[in-house]
Amino acid sequence: VQLQAYGGGLVQTGGSLRLSCAASGGTFNRFYMAWFRQAPGKERESAAHINLSGVSTYYADSVKGRFTISRDNAKITVYLQMNSLKPEDTAIYYCAAGTVMGLKYNYWGQGTQVTVSS
């Protein structure tokens, strides 16, 4: 499975962005999907996860209530709607596809930069 993430950019504190991750080369609806992020000088961390149907989601405490993950299996795309952005959300955001929700992700996109200015 190949993943292409896009939609990042520069936004002011309190603003919004929507990231998209388009998949190809695999059976999208057989993969759990997730967004991870890595800030400068920090380890990669989990942000949001979604199950096969899109009904069940999980969020890291740091983004809960502000970010929403969703998927469109017909469009083979997963999204991350980010609202009320904070400078600490600045990071490279990666989408991932895997076989065990929250635990095992086998495929990764190239990342898209999100920068939140104060």
Secondary structure, 3 states (H helix, E strand, C coil): CEEEEECCEEEECCCCEEEEEEEECCCHHHCEEEEEEECCCCCCEEEEEECCCCCCEEECCCCCCCEEEEEECCCCEEEEEECCCCHHHCEEEEEEEEEECCCEEEEECCCEEEEEEC
